[in-house]
Amino acid sequence: MAYGKENYQASSYILKKVELFSDALVEGASIRLERIVSDIDIFEYVERPYLTANLVLVDNAGLFDQINLVGGERIELEFKRPDTNSKEISKSFIIHKIETAAKISDQAEVISFSLVEDIVFTSVATNINRSYSGKPFTIINNILDEYLGKQLIEENLTSQNKLKLIVPNMSPLIACEWIRDRAVSEDGLPFYLYSTLVSDRLTFIDLGSMLTDNSPFRFPYNYSLSMSDYRKSDNQLSDSFNILKYDYSDTENLMDLVGLGNVGGRYGFYDVFSMKMRDINFNVSKDVFEPMVNKSQLKRGQQRFIYSEDLKVNDIPLHEIESKTITTIGSSGVYYNGISSDKALDEEDSRENYLKRVKGRVLTNFTKKSPISIIVPAMNFIEGKEHLTIGRLINLRFITNLIDATENGTNINIDKKKSGEYMILAARHMMKREQYNISLTCVKLANLEENL
């Protein structure tokens, strides 16, 4: 990505348009709102195939008394970075509901709206009851194209080559999430389906492809108390890579993962057609983290995964204890025609493929074990030419708390627990009148090596 050299602050932006469209207005008419908007928050999340937003404005002209908002009105947003190298970013939202409306004076009222991306409203109003066959990517893409006028960006190979299923009375987006939850890669890594600010198409991608990608950012983001609290300097590039604030809380909850059978457990998949049970003795170290290290899905220098093999209960390694037994119906032969059978959505043809399903579920939970939230200037994320937030990699650097750590040309001064390469799980775009910062929730599966 290119970095701006023009004279503007790292948190600067231009709000070009906030436009309201309503059937209550004269045909072809709209209302421009950007002058009365005080705050806009837009939310991206890798586990959600649509965007959400909050919009706050100050109505001091009785505008909304006259319009009679009933929900379902369309609001179009457009903004850009204040340089000639960037492109406009635009998105269409629908009013989900009015969150609050409070008087601040006799002639002025603050109104907060909850918004959803336009495809959500269309999806809620649409019902699917029909059969599909093909790869998960193909089925999801067909549903999006037929009912929502959307498409996926590019295909990532799934372990399931051909499925046959009936979508049972679901809306399009719910159906796509239902299929996504069953999709895994050849290595047993989960898939994510999400919408982004920059692209009109949705992304369907596996965790392995995310983790082995390269970070689009030339430098790491650094946290230092001397540069936090939203202080600015005359160095635009340096400011753009400052972590203004961070939150490290509600992390390392291993106990819940143990209780879910995500560390060690027995999984049974019963085939009601052949009346056979396929048993899997799951071990998170052997079945998940060691293969990821061997395939370099955890990158060199950051392969100290976020589970310790030294943990024991009654002198037995925790990952060798079957803390939970989970039994489900795997195969039913519902599409068997006497000669061959297409696989249903929950069917697999071998123990190895059922193990991939288990790995996918476990990794979906483990990715959220060690989150950190940071607030950074928006400059490097809103160039408008490519997607740079959720699902992308970002390097963070924090200074260690060791008293005798000094700068000596090595990484001895780096906090190896908080620092490292992260995947961006969620993004909150926080646009105020005076600045635009982004809150990023970042996750990782491994920490930096001790000897770095």
PyMOL commands that set and color helices and strands:
alter all, ss='L'
color gray80, all
select helices_A, chain A and resi 63-67+118-124+136-148+172-180+207-211+225-227+236-240+254-259+284-294+318-320+351-366+379-381
alter helices_A, ss='H'
color red, helices_A
select strands_A, chain A and resi 14-21+31-32+37-45+52-59+74-80+89-105+108-117+128-134+163-170+191-194+203-206+221-223+245-247+264-271+276-283+304-305+312-313+316-317+325-329+372-377+393-398+420-432+436-443+446-447
alter strands_A, ss='S'
color yellow, strands_A
deselect
rebuild
show_as cartoon
